[in-house]
Amino acid sequence: MAVQHVQEPGWSPTATMGTTLGQHAADNAISVGFPPGVNVWLDLEGINAGASAQAVSDYCSAWYTAVNNSGFVPGQYVGANAILDSRQLYDLPFEHYWQSESEVPPVAVRSYQMVQSFVGQPVNGIGIDRDITYIDDEGGVPQWLQPG
């Protein structure tokens, strides 16, 4: 699963940053051989509490455009301190949403296609999160890489 992680906690989003980081995400996906049509996920969390919802929306929309224009299907991972409420999340251009184990708002109308939960015991000595996929309320599902 290709996920572009965020800056350090307390970062401040801008549309310009969204375009730049979205292009980096797409370029990295291309460089490792991801085929067009699969999800590349934006990790949205840890935003500066003083950031406006409009700045977050502009960042997300710019990131979406850069990834989408490169042939991938943008997805939104919603983590703690994402700033946006339920309706603002839905109003973004994304059709694929992934809920972190943090307390986050639901995505209005659509809902989540993946939900993360904490796994207390390491698996083979490695700490993991459990992610379960769902069909969202509009019939959407995550777009996975599948063997040819």
C-alpha positions in Angstrom: 0.0 0.0 0.0 1.5 3.4 -1.0 1.0 6.0 1.7 2.7 9.4 1.7 3.3 10.2 5.4 2.9 13.8 6.7 5.4 16.3 8.0 6.3 16.4 11.7 3.4 17.1 14.1 2.3 20.8 14.0 2.9 21.3 10.2 0.9 23.9 8.3 -0.6 22.9 5.0 -0.7 25.1 1.8 -1.9 24.4 -1.7 1.6 24.7 -3.0 2.8 22.1 -0.6 0.0 19.8 -1.7 1.0 20.1 -5.3 4.6 19.5 -4.5 4.1 16.5 -2.2 1.4 15.0 -4.4 3.8 15.1 -7.3 6.5 13.5 -5.1 4.0 10.7 -4.1 3.1 10.0 -7.7 6.8 10.1 -8.9 7.7 7.7 -6.1 4.8 5.3 -7.0 6.0 5.4 -10.6 9.6 4.7 -9.7 8.7 1.6 -7.7 6.5 0.2 -10.5 3.0 0.8 -9.2 0.6 0.5 -12.1 -1.9 3.3 -12.9 -5.3 2.9 -11.3 -4.3 1.9 -7.8 -4.7 3.9 -4.6 -2.0 6.2 -3.4 -2.9 7.5 0.0 -2.5 10.9 1.6 -1.8 10.7 5.3 -3.7 13.7 6.8 -2.9 14.1 10.5 -0.9 16.2 13.0 -1.8 19.5 11.5 -1.1 22.7 13.4 -4.2 23.5 15.5 -4.2 27.1 14.1 -4.5 26.0 10.5 -7.8 26.9 8.8 -10.1 24.3 7.3 -9.7 26.1 4.0 -5.9 25.7 4.0 -6.3 22.0 4.8 -8.9 21.6 2.0 -6.7 23.5 -0.5 -3.7 21.3 0.4 -5.7 18.1 0.0 -7.3 19.2 -3.3 -3.9 20.2 -4.7 -2.4 16.8 -3.6 -5.4 15.0 -5.1 -4.9 16.7 -8.5 -1.2 15.9 -8.7 -1.7 12.2 -7.9 -4.8 11.9 -10.1 -3.1 13.6 -13.0 -0.3 11.0 -12.8 -2.8 8.1 -13.3 -3.2 7.0 -9.7 -6.4 6.9 -7.6 -6.0 9.3 -4.6 -7.1 8.1 -1.2 -7.3 10.0 2.1 -6.1 8.5 5.4 -7.8 10.5 8.2 -5.7 10.7 11.3 -5.7 12.7 14.6 -5.7 16.5 14.2 -6.8 16.5 10.6 -8.9 19.7 11.3 -11.7 18.9 8.9 -15.2 17.9 10.0 -17.4 15.2 8.5 -18.9 17.4 5.7 -15.6 19.1 4.9 -14.0 15.6 4.4 -16.8 14.6 2.1 -16.5 17.8 0.1 -13.0 17.0 -0.9 -12.5 15.4 -4.4 -11.5 12.1 -2.8 -13.7 8.9 -3.3 -11.5 6.7 -1.0 -11.2 7.2 2.7 -9.3 5.3 5.4 -10.0 5.8 9.1 -7.1 5.8 11.5 -7.4 4.2 14.9 -7.6 7.8 16.3 -10.9 9.4 17.1 -11.8 11.0 13.8 -15.1 12.3 12.3 -17.0 10.0 10.0 -17.0 11.0 6.3 -20.5 12.4 5.6 -22.6 10.5 3.0 -19.8 8.2 1.9 -18.2 6.6 5.1 -14.8 4.8 5.3 -13.5 2.0 3.0 -10.8 1.0 5.4 -10.7 1.1 9.2 -7.6 0.8 11.3 -7.4 -0.7 14.7 -4.7 -1.3 17.3 -3.1 -4.8 17.6 -1.7 -5.2 21.2 0.6 -8.1 20.6 3.5 -7.9 18.1 3.3 -10.2 15.1 6.7 -12.0 14.7 8.2 -9.3 16.9 6.8 -6.4 14.8 4.1 -4.0 16.0 1.3 -3.7 13.5 -2.1 -2.0 13.0 -5.0 -4.1 11.7 -6.8 -2.6 8.7 -10.2 -4.0 7.6 -11.7 -3.0 4.2 -15.4 -2.2 3.7 -17.7 -1.2 0.9 -18.5 2.4 1.7 -22.1 3.8 1.6 -21.7 4.9 -2.0 -20.4 1.4 -3.1 -16.7 2.4 -3.2 -13.8 0.0 -2.3 -10.0 0.5 -2.1 -8.2 0.0 -5.3 -5.5 -2.6 -4.7 -2.4 -3.8 -6.5 -3.2 -7.3 -7.9 -0.9 -9.8 -9.4 -1.1 -9.9 -13.2 
